[in-house]
Amino acid sequence: MPETGEALHFFVTLAVSGLRFAAPPGQPLLVSAREAGVLLPSACRNGTCRECLCRLLEGRVSYAIEWPGLSAEEKREGCILPCVARPESDLLIDAPRAVSTA
C-alpha cells in the first residue's frame, strides 16, 4: 500500500461465476476486467448505452462523470455501469453475462 494510504488495487468478484480480478482505484471496471481476461458486455464505453449495466451487491464505486446513464431509482437499487465505474473498495457484483477468456 502506498504511503498515502490509497490501495494499489481492489478485488472484484462476480457473484454467480466466482470470477475474480484486480482493479486499480482510478481505472474503470470494464478495463480492469478485460485486462484480467473477463469480458463484460459493452458498446459505448462512456456510460450512455447501458449495455454493461450490472448490480453492485457489495462495495463502493465512483464515477468520473457526474451522473452516468442511470436513473436515481437504478442507483438506489445498486445498478452500476462498469464502463465508467471506478472501484473505491473490494466489490461483489452481479454480472450474469460476463465470460472468462482464460
Stockholm file with secondary structure:
# STOCKHOLM 1.0

chainA/1-102         MPETGEALHFFVTLAVSGLRFAAPPGQPLLVSAREAGVLLPSACRNGTCRECLCRLLEGRVSYAIEWPGLSAEEKREGCILPCVARPESDLLIDAPRAVSTA
#=GR chainA/1-102 SS CCTTCCCSCEEEEETTTCCEEEECTTSCHHHHHHHTTEECCCSSSSSSSCTTCEEEEESCEEESSSSCSCCHHHHHTTEECTTTEEESSCEEEECTTCEECC
#=GC SS_cons         CCTTCCCSCEEEEETTTCCEEEECTTSCHHHHHHHTTEECCCSSSSSSSCTTCEEEEESCEEESSSSCSCCHHHHHTTEECTTTEEESSCEEEECTTCEECC
//
